Amino acid sequence: MNDTNERVDQPLQEVSLLAMGAFMWRNKAIIGLSIAICAVVAGALASVIKPKYRAEVVFSPVDSVGSVSGSLGGSLGGLAALAGISLGGAGKKSEESLEYLRSRQFTREFIERHQLMPVLYARKWDAQRGVWRGEAPTMAQAVNRFDKVVRQITEDHRTGLVTLAIIWRDRVVAAEWANALVAEADAALRRRAIAEYNRSLEFLKEEGRSTSLVEMQTAVDRTMESELKNAMLARTRDEFAFRVLDPAVVRDPNDIDSPNALLIIVVGCGFGLVAGVLWAAVRQQRSRQRAR
């Protein structure tokens, strides 16, 4: 029974395809005109849309400068934890650095520091009077737009390399923002690390003066030595948290990221094909109604 149904369905499908092909051939002028009109409109739309450029900086998160997990244990490890000394591995430190780069706090500070609100919302900003047209956008909206529309951060888990991309209308500004984001996040993480090392050293000095146990004093000295080395590296190393491998450069004027003119025209042709078929079908239906 199933074989019989399949044999019946196959000729019906062939007849439907042939009928559709014959219908489109009879109305090729209408369908072709519709495709041409939609293609021209799509091309005009692609030329009107202001192009956006992509600037990318490739970097590698730098491993933590040091860890004392191997030199302390038990209660001494607890002492290090009280001092704010990291006992975790380097991988966790690099993950924390990336999360800081992605964080809303850092994004907000970047927008405020570079006064990007009028740039992000140029259509709402009256540059001559220095006021907003209508309701002013909030900082939360700006951070959300920057994170979802302007900045992209992708991580290659196989190689460990990270790519930060800025998509913006001005190709020079896009490259400047991409490089500045990585550099300023690196500088902020450096300042935070140095402050943490200083607090840890002050705590260890106090503990060293207050203890009389030889084992505890030896552990404190060993830990202070490690923290001093880490503090020195944090102050002197050029790239503290992010090692830039390929900085962002200004793209050529023709090297645009969007819009994709060819894709827009292809979509326009597809829309024109559908619209042309519907137009021809409606026209044919009306002709049949008049004939009756």
C-alpha positions as CSV (number, residue, x, y, z in Angstrom):
1,M,0.0,0.0,0.0
2,N,2.8,2.4,0.9
3,D,4.6,1.6,-2.4
4,T,1.3,2.5,-4.3
5,N,1.1,5.9,-2.4
6,E,4.7,6.7,-3.2
7,R,4.1,6.0,-6.9
8,V,1.1,8.2,-6.9
9,D,2.8,11.1,-5.0
10,Q,5.8,11.2,-7.3
11,P,3.9,12.0,-10.5
12,L,1.9,14.6,-8.5
13,Q,5.1,16.3,-7.4
14,E,6.4,16.2,-10.9
15,V,3.2,17.8,-12.2
16,S,3.3,20.5,-9.5
17,L,6.9,21.4,-10.4
18,L,6.1,21.4,-14.1
19,A,3.1,23.5,-13.5
20,M,5.1,26.0,-11.4
21,G,7.8,26.1,-14.1
22,A,5.2,26.7,-16.8
23,F,3.5,29.4,-14.7
24,M,6.8,31.2,-14.1
25,W,7.7,31.0,-17.8
26,R,4.3,32.5,-18.9
27,N,4.8,35.3,-16.5
28,K,8.5,35.8,-16.9
29,A,8.2,39.4,-17.9
30,I,6.4,40.3,-14.6
31,I,8.7,38.2,-12.5
32,G,11.8,39.5,-14.2
33,L,10.6,43.1,-13.8
34,S,9.9,42.5,-10.1
35,I,13.4,41.0,-9.6
36,A,15.0,43.9,-11.4
37,I,13.1,46.5,-9.4
38,C,14.0,44.8,-6.1
39,A,17.6,44.4,-7.1
40,V,17.9,48.1,-8.0
41,V,16.2,49.1,-4.7
42,A,18.5,46.7,-2.7
43,G,21.6,48.1,-4.5
44,A,20.5,51.7,-3.8
45,L,19.9,50.8,-0.1
46,A,23.4,49.2,0.1
47,S,25.0,52.3,-1.3
48,V,23.1,54.6,1.1
49,I,23.9,52.7,4.3
50,K,27.0,54.2,5.9
51,P,29.8,51.6,5.9
52,K,31.3,50.2,9.1
53,Y,34.9,49.1,9.5
54,R,36.4,46.4,11.7
55,A,39.6,46.9,13.7
56,E,41.1,43.8,15.4
57,V,43.8,43.5,18.0
58,V,45.1,40.0,18.8
59,F,46.7,39.4,22.2
60,S,47.5,36.6,24.7
61,P,46.6,36.9,28.4
62,V,49.8,36.8,30.4
63,D,50.1,34.2,33.1
64,S,50.2,35.3,36.7
65,V,53.6,36.6,37.7
66,G,53.9,34.2,40.6
67,S,52.2,31.9,43.1
68,V,53.2,30.8,46.5
69,S,51.0,27.7,46.6
70,G,54.1,25.5,46.4
71,S,55.9,27.1,49.2
72,L,53.2,27.4,51.8
73,G,50.8,24.8,53.1
74,G,48.4,24.2,56.0
75,S,48.2,27.1,58.4
76,L,50.9,29.0,56.5
77,G,48.7,28.9,53.4
78,G,46.0,30.4,55.5
79,L,48.4,33.2,56.4
80,A,48.9,33.9,52.7
81,A,45.2,33.9,52.1
82,L,44.8,36.5,54.9
83,A,47.5,38.6,53.3
84,G,45.5,38.5,50.0
85,I,48.1,36.4,48.2
86,S,46.8,34.3,45.4
87,L,47.3,30.6,45.8
88,G,45.6,29.6,42.6
89,G,47.1,28.8,39.2
90,A,48.0,31.1,36.4
91,G,45.0,30.1,34.3
92,K,42.6,31.5,36.8
93,K,44.5,34.8,36.8
94,S,44.3,35.1,33.0
95,E,40.6,34.3,33.1
96,E,40.0,37.1,35.7
97,S,41.9,39.5,33.4
98,L,39.7,38.7,30.5
99,E,36.5,39.1,32.6
100,Y,37.8,42.5,33.7
101,L,38.2,43.5,30.0
102,R,34.6,42.3,29.4
103,S,33.2,43.9,32.5
104,R,30.6,46.6,32.6
105,Q,32.6,48.5,35.1
106,F,35.6,48.8,32.8
107,T,33.4,49.6,29.8
108,R,31.6,52.4,31.7
109,E,35.0,53.9,32.8
110,F,36.2,53.7,29.2
111,I,33.1,55.5,27.9
112,E,33.4,58.2,30.6
113,R,37.1,58.6,30.2
114,H,36.9,59.2,26.4
115,Q,33.5,61.0,26.6
116,L,31.9,58.6,24.1
117,M,28.3,59.3,24.9
118,P,27.9,62.0,22.2
119,V,29.8,59.7,19.8
120,L,27.7,56.6,20.4
121,Y,24.5,58.6,20.2
122,A,25.5,61.2,17.6
123,R,21.9,61.5,16.2
124,K,20.6,62.5,19.6
125,W,23.4,64.9,20.4
126,D,23.2,68.6,19.4
127,A,26.9,69.5,19.0
128,Q,26.2,73.2,18.4
129,R,24.3,73.7,21.7
130,G,25.9,70.8,23.6
131,V,22.7,69.3,24.7
132,W,20.7,66.2,24.0
133,R,17.7,66.2,21.6
134,G,14.8,64.8,23.6
135,E,15.5,62.2,26.4
136,A,19.2,61.7,27.1
137,P,20.5,58.1,26.8
138,T,21.6,56.5,30.1
139,M,25.1,55.1,30.8
140,A,23.6,51.6,31.2
141,Q,22.2,51.9,27.6
142,A,25.6,53.1,26.3
143,V,27.4,50.2,28.0
144,N,24.9,47.7,26.6
145,R,25.2,49.1,23.1
146,F,29.0,49.2,23.2
147,D,29.1,45.6,24.5
148,K,26.7,44.2,21.9
149,V,27.1,46.3,18.8
150,V,30.6,48.0,18.9
151,R,32.9,45.6,20.7
152,Q,33.4,41.8,20.1
153,I,35.8,39.6,22.2
154,T,36.4,36.1,21.0
155,E,38.7,33.5,22.5
156,D,40.4,30.6,20.8
157,H,40.5,27.9,23.5
158,R,42.9,25.8,21.4
159,T,45.6,28.4,21.1
160,G,44.7,30.7,24.0
161,L,44.7,33.8,21.8
162,V,42.1,36.4,22.2
163,T,40.8,38.8,19.5
164,L,39.2,42.1,20.4
165,A,37.3,43.7,17.5
166,I,35.7,47.2,17.2
167,I,33.1,47.7,14.5
168,W,32.5,51.4,13.9
169,R,31.8,54.0,11.2
170,D,35.2,55.7,11.4
171,R,38.0,53.3,10.5
172,V,40.6,55.4,12.3
173,V,38.6,55.6,15.5
174,A,37.9,51.9,15.4
175,A,41.6,51.1,15.4
176,E,42.2,53.7,18.2
177,W,39.5,52.2,20.4
178,A,40.6,48.6,19.9
179,N,44.2,49.4,20.9
180,A,43.2,51.7,23.8
181,L,40.8,49.1,25.3
182,V,43.6,46.5,25.6
183,A,46.2,49.0,26.8
184,E,44.0,50.7,29.4
185,A,42.7,47.4,30.8
186,D,46.3,46.2,31.1
187,A,47.3,49.4,32.9
188,A,44.3,49.2,35.3
189,L,45.1,45.5,36.1
190,R,48.7,46.5,36.7
191,R,47.7,49.2,39.2
192,R,45.3,46.8,41.0
193,A,48.0,44.1,41.2
194,I,50.6,46.6,42.6
195,A,48.2,47.8,45.2
196,E,47.4,44.2,46.2
197,Y,51.1,43.4,46.5
198,N,51.7,46.5,48.7
199,R,48.9,45.5,51.0
200,S,50.2,42.0,51.2
201,L,53.7,43.1,52.0
202,E,52.5,45.4,54.8
203,F,50.5,42.6,56.3
204,L,53.5,40.2,56.1
205,K,55.8,42.8,57.7
206,E,53.4,43.1,60.6
207,E,53.1,39.3,61.0
208,G,56.9,39.0,60.8
209,R,57.4,41.5,63.6
210,S,54.7,39.9,65.8
211,T,55.8,36.3,65.6
212,S,58.6,34.5,67.5
213,L,58.3,31.1,65.8
214,V,61.3,30.3,63.6
215,E,59.2,28.3,61.2
216,M,56.6,31.1,60.8
217,Q,59.3,33.7,60.4
218,T,61.0,31.7,57.7
219,A,57.7,31.2,55.8
220,V,56.9,35.0,56.1
221,D,60.4,35.9,54.7
222,R,60.0,33.4,51.9
223,T,56.6,34.8,51.0
224,M,57.7,38.4,51.2
225,E,60.6,37.6,48.8
226,S,58.1,36.1,46.3
227,E,55.8,39.1,46.7
228,L,58.6,41.6,46.2
229,K,59.6,39.8,43.0
230,N,56.0,39.9,41.8
231,A,55.7,43.6,42.7
232,M,58.9,44.4,40.8
233,L,57.7,42.5,37.7
234,A,54.4,44.3,37.8
235,R,56.1,47.7,37.8
236,T,58.8,46.9,35.2
237,R,57.1,44.5,32.7
238,D,55.9,46.4,29.6
239,E,52.8,44.2,29.1
240,F,51.4,43.1,32.5
241,A,48.1,41.2,31.8
242,F,47.8,41.2,28.0
243,R,50.7,40.6,25.6
244,V,49.7,42.2,22.2
245,L,50.7,40.0,19.3
246,D,49.0,42.0,16.5
247,P,47.8,45.5,17.2
248,A,44.9,47.0,15.4
249,V,45.6,49.0,12.2
250,V,43.5,51.4,10.2
251,R,41.7,49.5,7.4
252,D,41.6,50.6,3.8
253,P,38.6,52.7,2.8
254,N,37.3,49.9,0.6
255,D,37.8,47.2,3.3
256,I,34.4,47.5,5.0
257,D,32.8,45.1,7.4
258,S,29.2,46.0,6.6
259,P,27.0,46.4,4.7
260,N,27.6,43.4,2.4
261,A,26.3,44.9,-0.8
262,L,26.3,41.6,-2.7
263,L,24.4,39.8,0.0
264,I,21.8,42.6,0.2
265,I,21.3,42.5,-3.6
266,V,21.0,38.7,-3.6
267,V,18.4,39.0,-0.8
268,G,16.6,41.7,-2.8
269,C,16.5,39.4,-5.9
270,G,15.0,36.6,-3.8
271,F,12.4,39.0,-2.4
272,G,11.7,40.2,-6.0
273,L,11.2,36.6,-7.2
274,V,8.6,35.9,-4.4
275,A,6.9,39.2,-5.0
276,G,6.9,38.6,-8.8
277,V,5.3,35.2,-8.4
278,L,2.6,36.6,-6.1
279,W,2.0,39.5,-8.4
280,A,1.6,37.1,-11.3
281,A,-0.7,34.8,-9.3
282,V,-3.0,37.7,-8.3
283,R,-3.0,39.0,-11.9
284,Q,-4.0,35.6,-13.2
285,Q,-6.7,35.2,-10.6
286,R,-8.2,38.5,-11.5
287,S,-8.2,37.6,-15.2
288,R,-10.1,34.4,-14.5
289,Q,-12.7,36.3,-12.5
290,R,-13.2,38.7,-15.3
291,A,-13.6,35.9,-17.8
292,R,-16.4,34.4,-15.7
